[in-house]
Structure formats: structure tokens, C-alpha cells
Amino acid sequence: DGEFWGASVSTSLAGASISAGTDSNDSTQFGLSTSLAGGFGLAADYDTDNGTQLALSYSLSDSATLTVSYNEDLDEDDDDDNTAGTEASIAFTF
């Protein structure tokens, strides 16, 4: 009858955030984000429709963060947070 549904679970384990879900379009998602030693952060997401997104961030200071990321974008619709390919950025907080 055309109704969309989705279900997901999330938890924290040893300082990492973990999530998993599925929906009525047979799309499955998995996500993991955590802080690593020395000011690094890691985020990984996988979606059977969009593919893999990976991001490694590093805190340069209390107000600046360097991030290097990769976005697969399997469905090539550019509706993700990042464009397909690799990207490096610096973000400042004022």
C-alpha cells in the first residue's frame, strides 16, 4: 500500500556510538563513531543504497578541526552530506 517504514537501534559501547537499521526499501544502515587517542575522531557509515562514508577528524585546537572524508554515493543522487569522492576541510568555531 505504499507506506514507508524504518526501524533502528543505537547504543554506546566503550565510548563508541553504534547504530544499525533497516527500512521498507530493503535498505540497511550501519554507523559507528568514536574518539581515538591524541585528539582524533573516526566516523564510519554504511548504507546499502548510498555506500560507505568514512571521516577521520583531528582537533587542531579548541576552535579548529581538520577532517578528511570519503563518500562512495552508490546511488549517485548527491543527496548525502558530502559529494562523492574524497574531501579535506578545516572547520573553525568562534
KAZIMO-V198926 format. One record per pair of residues at least 4 apart in sequence whose ideal C-beta (glycine too) atoms are under 7 Angstrom apart, sorted by the first residue. I is the first residue (numbers start at 0). J is the second residue. D is the distance in whole Angstrom. If there is no record, write none. Layout:
# KAZIMO-V198926
i = (I | I)
j = (J | J)
d = (D | D)
This chain:
# KAZIMO-V198926
i = (3 | 3 | 4 | 4 | 5 | 5 | 6 | 6 | 7 | 7 | 7 | 8 | 8 | 9 | 9 | 9 | 10 | 11 | 11 | 12 | 14 | 14 | 15 | 15 | 15 | 16 | 17 | 18 | 19 | 19 | 20 | 21 | 21 | 22 | 26 | 26 | 26 | 27 | 28 | 28 | 29 | 30 | 31 | 32 | 32 | 33 | 34 | 35 | 35 | 35 | 38 | 38 | 39 | 39 | 39 | 40 | 41 | 42 | 43 | 44 | 45 | 46 | 48 | 48 | 49 | 49 | 49 | 49 | 50 | 50 | 50 | 51 | 52 | 52 | 52 | 52 | 53 | 53 | 54 | 54 | 55 | 56 | 56 | 56 | 57 | 57 | 58 | 59 | 59 | 59 | 62 | 62 | 62 | 63 | 63 | 64 | 65 | 66 | 66 | 67 | 68 | 68 | 68 | 69 | 70 | 70 | 70 | 70 | 70 | 71 | 72 | 72 | 72 | 77 | 81)
j = (22 | 23 | 22 | 23 | 20 | 22 | 20 | 21 | 18 | 19 | 20 | 18 | 19 | 16 | 17 | 18 | 17 | 15 | 16 | 17 | 33 | 34 | 31 | 32 | 33 | 32 | 31 | 30 | 28 | 29 | 28 | 26 | 27 | 26 | 46 | 47 | 48 | 47 | 45 | 46 | 45 | 44 | 43 | 41 | 42 | 41 | 40 | 39 | 40 | 41 | 57 | 58 | 55 | 56 | 57 | 56 | 55 | 54 | 53 | 52 | 51 | 50 | 73 | 74 | 72 | 73 | 74 | 79 | 71 | 72 | 73 | 71 | 68 | 70 | 79 | 81 | 68 | 69 | 66 | 68 | 67 | 64 | 65 | 66 | 64 | 65 | 64 | 63 | 64 | 65 | 91 | 92 | 93 | 89 | 91 | 90 | 89 | 88 | 90 | 87 | 81 | 85 | 86 | 85 | 79 | 81 | 82 | 83 | 84 | 83 | 77 | 79 | 83 | 82 | 86)
d = (7 | 5 | 6 | 5 | 6 | 4 | 6 | 6 | 6 | 7 | 3 | 7 | 6 | 7 | 7 | 4 | 6 | 7 | 6 | 6 | 6 | 6 | 6 | 7 | 4 | 5 | 5 | 4 | 7 | 5 | 5 | 7 | 5 | 5 | 6 | 5 | 5 | 5 | 7 | 5 | 5 | 5 | 5 | 7 | 4 | 6 | 5 | 4 | 7 | 6 | 6 | 4 | 7 | 7 | 5 | 4 | 6 | 4 | 5 | 4 | 5 | 7 | 7 | 5 | 6 | 6 | 6 | 6 | 3 | 6 | 4 | 5 | 7 | 5 | 7 | 7 | 6 | 5 | 6 | 4 | 5 | 5 | 7 | 4 | 7 | 5 | 6 | 4 | 6 | 6 | 6 | 5 | 7 | 6 | 5 | 5 | 5 | 5 | 7 | 5 | 6 | 7 | 5 | 5 | 6 | 4 | 7 | 6 | 7 | 7 | 7 | 6 | 4 | 6 | 6)
